[in-house]
Amino acid sequence: MKKLLLALALVVGSQFVHADEPKKETKKVCVDVKDKAGKTVTDTKTGKVKQNCKEVKQHKKLEGTAVPVKK
């Protein structure tokens, strides 16, 4: 009985841990579509350049220290 209660408590407690994770910041990146010849493809109706857009996660850049030079 104790093992069952312990397992149940762990399952319920683990759900709250996952809910507190912060969402990653995303950035929308668009790239022009090119044909085989390397020219940009334009939309026939609007006349605008076609683009492929994706949502990309932004990672924090970590600061480092300089590597010491051997003498």
DOGU-125550 format. One record per atom (N, C-alpha, C): z, y, x; residue in three letters; atom name. Coordinates in steps of 0.05 Angstrom, whole numbers, plus 32768, in hexadecimal, padded with zeros to 4 digits. Each point is the difference from the previous one (the first is absolute). Example, Ala and Ser with C-alpha at 12.3 -4.5 7.8 and 13.67 -1.06 7.14 Angstrom:
<recs>
<rec pz="809C" py="7F8E" px="8108" residu="ALA" atome="N"/>
<rec pz="8000" py="8018" px="7FEE" residu="ALA" atome="CA"/>
<rec pz="8000" py="8018" px="8012" residu="ALA" atome="C"/>
<rec pz="7FF2" py="8015" px="7FF9" residu="SER" atome="N"/>
<rec pz="8001" py="8018" px="8010" residu="SER" atome="CA"/>
<rec pz="800E" py="8016" px="7FF1" residu="SER" atome="C"/>
</recs>
This chain:
<recs>
<rec pz="8000" py="7FE8" px="8010" residu="MET" atome="N"/>
<rec pz="8000" py="8018" px="7FF0" residu="MET" atome="CA"/>
<rec pz="8000" py="8019" px="8011" residu="MET" atome="C"/>
<rec pz="8010" py="8000" px="8016" residu="LYS" atome="N"/>
<rec pz="8001" py="8017" px="8012" residu="LYS" atome="CA"/>
<rec pz="7FE5" py="8005" px="800D" residu="LYS" atome="C"/>
<rec pz="7FF2" py="7FEA" px="8007" residu="LYS" atome="N"/>
<rec pz="7FE6" py="8003" px="800D" residu="LYS" atome="CA"/>
<rec pz="7FEC" py="800C" px="7FED" residu="LYS" atome="C"/>
<rec pz="8001" py="7FF8" px="7FE6" residu="LEU" atome="N"/>
<rec pz="7FEE" py="800B" px="7FEC" residu="LEU" atome="CA"/>
<rec pz="8005" py="801E" px="7FFC" residu="LEU" atome="C"/>
<rec pz="8019" py="8008" px="7FFF" residu="LEU" atome="N"/>
<rec pz="8006" py="801D" px="7FFD" residu="LEU" atome="CA"/>
<rec pz="7FF8" py="8010" px="8019" residu="LEU" atome="C"/>
<rec pz="8004" py="7FF4" px="8017" residu="LEU" atome="N"/>
<rec pz="7FF8" py="800E" px="8019" residu="LEU" atome="CA"/>
<rec pz="7FE1" py="8003" px="8001" residu="LEU" atome="C"/>
<rec pz="7FF2" py="7FEC" px="7FF8" residu="ALA" atome="N"/>
<rec pz="7FE2" py="8001" px="8000" residu="ALA" atome="CA"/>
<rec pz="7FF7" py="8015" px="7FEC" residu="ALA" atome="C"/>
<rec pz="800C" py="8000" px="7FE9" residu="LEU" atome="N"/>
<rec pz="7FF9" py="8014" px="7FEB" residu="LEU" atome="CA"/>
<rec pz="8005" py="801C" px="8009" residu="LEU" atome="C"/>
<rec pz="8017" py="8004" px="800E" residu="ALA" atome="N"/>
<rec pz="8007" py="801B" px="800A" residu="ALA" atome="CA"/>
<rec pz="7FEC" py="8009" px="8015" residu="ALA" atome="C"/>
<rec pz="7FF7" py="7FEE" px="8011" residu="LEU" atome="N"/>
<rec pz="7FED" py="8007" px="8015" residu="LEU" atome="CA"/>
<rec pz="7FE5" py="8008" px="7FF4" residu="LEU" atome="C"/>
<rec pz="7FF8" py="7FF1" px="7FEB" residu="VAL" atome="N"/>
<rec pz="7FE6" py="8006" px="7FF4" residu="VAL" atome="CA"/>
<rec pz="8001" py="801C" px="7FF2" residu="VAL" atome="C"/>
<rec pz="8015" py="8005" px="7FF1" residu="VAL" atome="N"/>
<rec pz="8003" py="801A" px="7FF2" residu="VAL" atome="CA"/>
<rec pz="8003" py="8016" px="8015" residu="VAL" atome="C"/>
<rec pz="800E" py="7FFD" px="8015" residu="GLY" atome="N"/>
<rec pz="8004" py="8014" px="8014" residu="GLY" atome="CA"/>
<rec pz="7FE7" py="8006" px="8010" residu="GLY" atome="C"/>
<rec pz="7FEF" py="7FEC" px="8004" residu="SER" atome="N"/>
<rec pz="7FE8" py="8005" px="800F" residu="SER" atome="CA"/>
<rec pz="7FEC" py="8011" px="7FF1" residu="SER" atome="C"/>
<rec pz="8001" py="7FFF" px="7FE5" residu="GLN" atome="N"/>
<rec pz="7FED" py="8010" px="7FF0" residu="GLN" atome="CA"/>
<rec pz="8006" py="801E" px="8004" residu="GLN" atome="C"/>
<rec pz="8019" py="8008" px="8003" residu="PHE" atome="N"/>
<rec pz="8006" py="801C" px="8003" residu="PHE" atome="CA"/>
<rec pz="7FF8" py="800A" px="801C" residu="PHE" atome="C"/>
<rec pz="8000" py="7FEF" px="8014" residu="VAL" atome="N"/>
<rec pz="7FF8" py="8008" px="801B" residu="VAL" atome="CA"/>
<rec pz="7FE3" py="8008" px="8000" residu="VAL" atome="C"/>
<rec pz="7FEF" py="7FF0" px="7FF3" residu="HIS" atome="N"/>
<rec pz="7FE3" py="8006" px="8000" residu="HIS" atome="CA"/>
<rec pz="7FF9" py="8019" px="7FF0" residu="HIS" atome="C"/>
<rec pz="8010" py="8007" px="7FEC" residu="ALA" atome="N"/>
<rec pz="7FFA" py="8017" px="7FEF" residu="ALA" atome="CA"/>
<rec pz="8005" py="801A" px="800F" residu="ALA" atome="C"/>
<rec pz="8011" py="8000" px="8015" residu="ASP" atome="N"/>
<rec pz="8007" py="8019" px="800E" residu="ASP" atome="CA"/>
<rec pz="7FEE" py="8007" px="8017" residu="ASP" atome="C"/>
<rec pz="7FEB" py="7FEF" px="8005" residu="GLU" atome="N"/>
<rec pz="7FEE" py="8006" px="8016" residu="GLU" atome="CA"/>
<rec pz="7FEF" py="8019" px="7FFA" residu="GLU" atome="C"/>
<rec pz="7FFE" py="8012" px="8013" residu="PRO" atome="N"/>
<rec pz="7FF0" py="8018" px="7FFB" residu="PRO" atome="CA"/>
<rec pz="7FE2" py="7FF9" px="8001" residu="PRO" atome="C"/>
<rec pz="7FF1" py="800F" px="7FF0" residu="LYS" atome="N"/>
<rec pz="7FE3" py="7FFB" px="7FFF" residu="LYS" atome="CA"/>
<rec pz="7FF3" py="800D" px="8018" residu="LYS" atome="C"/>
<rec pz="7FEB" py="7FF3" px="800B" residu="LYS" atome="N"/>
<rec pz="7FF2" py="800A" px="8017" residu="LYS" atome="CA"/>
<rec pz="7FEE" py="8017" px="7FF7" residu="LYS" atome="C"/>
<rec pz="7FFD" py="8014" px="8011" residu="GLU" atome="N"/>
<rec pz="7FEE" py="8016" px="7FFA" residu="GLU" atome="CA"/>
<rec pz="7FE4" py="7FF7" px="8005" residu="GLU" atome="C"/>
<rec pz="7FEE" py="8007" px="7FEE" residu="THR" atome="N"/>
<rec pz="7FE4" py="7FF8" px="8003" residu="THR" atome="CA"/>
<rec pz="7FEF" py="8019" px="8001" residu="THR" atome="C"/>
<rec pz="7FE9" py="7FFD" px="800C" residu="LYS" atome="N"/>
<rec pz="7FEC" py="8016" px="8002" residu="LYS" atome="CA"/>
<rec pz="7FE5" py="7FF5" px="7FF8" residu="LYS" atome="C"/>
<rec pz="7FF1" py="8010" px="7FF1" residu="LYS" atome="N"/>
<rec pz="7FE5" py="7FF7" px="7FF7" residu="LYS" atome="CA"/>
<rec pz="7FEC" py="8008" px="8015" residu="LYS" atome="C"/>
<rec pz="7FF1" py="7FEC" px="800A" residu="VAL" atome="N"/>
<rec pz="7FEC" py="8004" px="8015" residu="VAL" atome="CA"/>
<rec pz="7FE4" py="7FF9" px="7FF4" residu="VAL" atome="C"/>
<rec pz="7FED" py="8012" px="8002" residu="CYS" atome="N"/>
<rec pz="7FE5" py="7FFC" px="7FF6" residu="CYS" atome="CA"/>
<rec pz="7FEC" py="8001" px="8017" residu="CYS" atome="C"/>
<rec pz="7FED" py="7FEC" px="7FFF" residu="VAL" atome="N"/>
<rec pz="7FEB" py="7FFF" px="8015" residu="VAL" atome="CA"/>
<rec pz="7FE5" py="8000" px="7FF1" residu="VAL" atome="C"/>
<rec pz="7FEC" py="800F" px="800B" residu="ASP" atome="N"/>
<rec pz="7FE6" py="8001" px="7FF4" residu="ASP" atome="CA"/>
<rec pz="7FF2" py="7FE5" px="8003" residu="ASP" atome="C"/>
<rec pz="7FF1" py="7FF8" px="7FEB" residu="VAL" atome="N"/>
<rec pz="7FF0" py="7FE7" px="8000" residu="VAL" atome="CA"/>
<rec pz="7FE6" py="8006" px="800E" residu="VAL" atome="C"/>
<rec pz="7FF8" py="7FEE" px="8013" residu="LYS" atome="N"/>
<rec pz="7FE7" py="8003" px="800E" residu="LYS" atome="CA"/>
<rec pz="7FEF" py="7FE7" px="7FFC" residu="LYS" atome="C"/>
<rec pz="7FE5" py="8005" px="8000" residu="ASP" atome="N"/>
<rec pz="7FEE" py="7FE9" px="7FFC" residu="ASP" atome="CA"/>
<rec pz="7FFA" py="7FF3" px="801B" residu="ASP" atome="C"/>
<rec pz="7FED" py="7FED" px="8001" residu="LYS" atome="N"/>
<rec pz="7FFA" py="7FF2" px="8018" residu="LYS" atome="CA"/>
<rec pz="7FF5" py="8012" px="8016" residu="LYS" atome="C"/>
<rec pz="7FF2" py="8016" px="7FF8" residu="ALA" atome="N"/>
<rec pz="7FF4" py="8012" px="8013" residu="ALA" atome="CA"/>
<rec pz="8015" py="8014" px="800C" residu="ALA" atome="C"/>
<rec pz="8017" py="8001" px="7FF4" residu="GLY" atome="N"/>
<rec pz="8015" py="8012" px="8009" residu="GLY" atome="CA"/>
<rec pz="8002" py="801A" px="7FF1" residu="GLY" atome="C"/>
<rec pz="7FF0" py="8003" px="7FEB" residu="LYS" atome="N"/>
<rec pz="8000" py="8019" px="7FF0" residu="LYS" atome="CA"/>
<rec pz="8015" py="7FFD" px="7FEA" residu="LYS" atome="C"/>
<rec pz="800B" py="8016" px="7FF8" residu="THR" atome="N"/>
<rec pz="8014" py="8000" px="7FEA" residu="THR" atome="CA"/>
<rec pz="7FF2" py="7FFB" px="7FE5" residu="THR" atome="C"/>
<rec pz="800D" py="7FF1" px="7FEF" residu="VAL" atome="N"/>
<rec pz="7FF5" py="7FF9" px="7FE6" residu="VAL" atome="CA"/>
<rec pz="800A" py="8015" px="7FEC" residu="VAL" atome="C"/>
<rec pz="7FED" py="800B" px="7FF0" residu="THR" atome="N"/>
<rec pz="8008" py="8014" px="7FEB" residu="THR" atome="CA"/>
<rec pz="7FFD" py="7FF3" px="7FE5" residu="THR" atome="C"/>
<rec pz="8011" py="8009" px="7FED" residu="ASP" atome="N"/>
<rec pz="7FFF" py="7FF7" px="7FE5" residu="ASP" atome="CA"/>
<rec pz="7FE9" py="800D" px="7FF2" residu="ASP" atome="C"/>
<rec pz="7FF0" py="7FF1" px="7FF1" residu="THR" atome="N"/>
<rec pz="7FE8" py="800B" px="7FF3" residu="THR" atome="CA"/>
<rec pz="8007" py="8013" px="7FE9" residu="THR" atome="C"/>
<rec pz="8015" py="7FFB" px="7FF1" residu="LYS" atome="N"/>
<rec pz="8007" py="8010" px="7FE9" residu="LYS" atome="CA"/>
<rec pz="800C" py="801B" px="8008" residu="LYS" atome="C"/>
<rec pz="8014" py="7FFF" px="8012" residu="THR" atome="N"/>
<rec pz="800E" py="8019" px="8007" residu="THR" atome="CA"/>
<rec pz="7FF6" py="800D" px="801A" residu="THR" atome="C"/>
<rec pz="7FF3" py="7FF1" px="8011" residu="GLY" atome="N"/>
<rec pz="7FF6" py="800B" px="8019" residu="GLY" atome="CA"/>
<rec pz="8015" py="8002" px="8016" residu="GLY" atome="C"/>
<rec pz="8018" py="7FF5" px="7FFB" residu="LYS" atome="N"/>
<rec pz="8015" py="8001" px="8014" residu="LYS" atome="CA"/>
<rec pz="7FFE" py="7FE7" px="8011" residu="LYS" atome="C"/>
<rec pz="800C" py="8001" px="8018" residu="VAL" atome="N"/>
<rec pz="8001" py="7FEA" px="8013" residu="VAL" atome="CA"/>
<rec pz="8014" py="7FEB" px="7FF5" residu="VAL" atome="C"/>
<rec pz="7FF8" py="7FE6" px="8000" residu="LYS" atome="N"/>
<rec pz="8011" py="7FEB" px="7FF8" residu="LYS" atome="CA"/>
<rec pz="8015" py="7FFB" px="8016" residu="LYS" atome="C"/>
<rec pz="8019" py="7FFA" px="7FF7" residu="GLN" atome="N"/>
<rec pz="8016" py="7FFB" px="8012" residu="GLN" atome="CA"/>
<rec pz="800F" py="7FE7" px="7FF8" residu="GLN" atome="C"/>
<rec pz="800B" py="7FF3" px="8015" residu="ASN" atome="N"/>
<rec pz="8013" py="7FEA" px="7FFC" residu="ASN" atome="CA"/>
<rec pz="801C" py="800B" px="8006" residu="ASN" atome="C"/>
<rec pz="8012" py="7FFE" px="7FEC" residu="CYS" atome="N"/>
<rec pz="801B" py="800B" px="8004" residu="CYS" atome="CA"/>
<rec pz="8014" py="7FE9" px="7FFF" residu="CYS" atome="C"/>
<rec pz="8015" py="8002" px="8011" residu="LYS" atome="N"/>
<rec pz="8015" py="7FED" px="8002" residu="LYS" atome="CA"/>
<rec pz="801B" py="800E" px="8002" residu="LYS" atome="C"/>
<rec pz="8015" py="7FF3" px="7FF7" residu="GLU" atome="N"/>
<rec pz="801B" py="8009" px="8003" residu="GLU" atome="CA"/>
<rec pz="800C" py="7FF3" px="8019" residu="GLU" atome="C"/>
<rec pz="8008" py="8010" px="8014" residu="VAL" atome="N"/>
<rec pz="800A" py="7FF6" px="8019" residu="VAL" atome="CA"/>
<rec pz="801D" py="8008" px="8003" residu="VAL" atome="C"/>
<rec pz="8011" py="7FED" px="800A" residu="LYS" atome="N"/>
<rec pz="801C" py="8006" px="8005" residu="LYS" atome="CA"/>
<rec pz="8002" py="8011" px="8019" residu="LYS" atome="C"/>
<rec pz="8012" py="8014" px="7FFF" residu="GLN" atome="N"/>
<rec pz="8005" py="8011" px="8017" residu="GLN" atome="CA"/>
<rec pz="8019" py="7FF6" px="800E" residu="GLN" atome="C"/>
<rec pz="7FFE" py="7FFB" px="801A" residu="HIS" atome="N"/>
<rec pz="8016" py="7FF6" px="8010" residu="HIS" atome="CA"/>
<rec pz="800C" py="8018" px="800F" residu="HIS" atome="C"/>
<rec pz="801A" py="7FFF" px="8004" residu="LYS" atome="N"/>
<rec pz="800D" py="8015" px="8010" residu="LYS" atome="CA"/>
<rec pz="7FFB" py="7FFC" px="801D" residu="LYS" atome="C"/>
<rec pz="7FFA" py="8015" px="800E" residu="LYS" atome="N"/>
<rec pz="7FFB" py="7FFF" px="801C" residu="LYS" atome="CA"/>
<rec pz="801A" py="8001" px="800F" residu="LYS" atome="C"/>
<rec pz="8005" py="7FED" px="8012" residu="LEU" atome="N"/>
<rec pz="8019" py="7FFF" px="800F" residu="LEU" atome="CA"/>
<rec pz="7FFD" py="800F" px="801A" residu="LEU" atome="C"/>
<rec pz="8014" py="800F" px="8007" residu="GLU" atome="N"/>
<rec pz="8000" py="800F" px="801A" residu="GLU" atome="CA"/>
<rec pz="800A" py="7FED" px="8016" residu="GLU" atome="C"/>
<rec pz="7FF3" py="8001" px="8017" residu="GLY" atome="N"/>
<rec pz="8008" py="7FEE" px="8016" residu="GLY" atome="CA"/>
<rec pz="8007" py="8011" px="8018" residu="GLY" atome="C"/>
<rec pz="8009" py="7FF3" px="8014" residu="THR" atome="N"/>
<rec pz="8007" py="800D" px="8019" residu="THR" atome="CA"/>
<rec pz="7FEB" py="7FF9" px="8015" residu="THR" atome="C"/>
<rec pz="7FFC" py="8011" px="8014" residu="ALA" atome="N"/>
<rec pz="7FEC" py="7FFB" px="8015" residu="ALA" atome="CA"/>
<rec pz="8009" py="7FE9" px="8012" residu="ALA" atome="C"/>
<rec pz="7FEC" py="7FF1" px="8009" residu="VAL" atome="N"/>
<rec pz="8005" py="7FE9" px="8011" residu="VAL" atome="CA"/>
<rec pz="8005" py="800B" px="801D" residu="VAL" atome="C"/>
<rec pz="8016" py="7FF8" px="800D" residu="PRO" atome="N"/>
<rec pz="8005" py="800A" px="801B" residu="PRO" atome="CA"/>
<rec pz="7FEB" py="7FF5" px="8014" residu="PRO" atome="C"/>
<rec pz="7FF9" py="8011" px="8013" residu="VAL" atome="N"/>
<rec pz="7FEC" py="7FF9" px="8014" residu="VAL" atome="CA"/>
<rec pz="800E" py="7FF2" px="8018" residu="VAL" atome="C"/>
<rec pz="7FF4" py="7FEA" px="8009" residu="LYS" atome="N"/>
<rec pz="800B" py="7FF2" px="8017" residu="LYS" atome="CA"/>
<rec pz="7FF9" py="800F" px="8019" residu="LYS" atome="C"/>
<rec pz="8013" py="7FFF" px="8013" residu="LYS" atome="N"/>
<rec pz="7FFC" py="800E" px="801A" residu="LYS" atome="CA"/>
<rec pz="7FF9" py="7FEC" px="8016" residu="LYS" atome="C"/>
</recs>
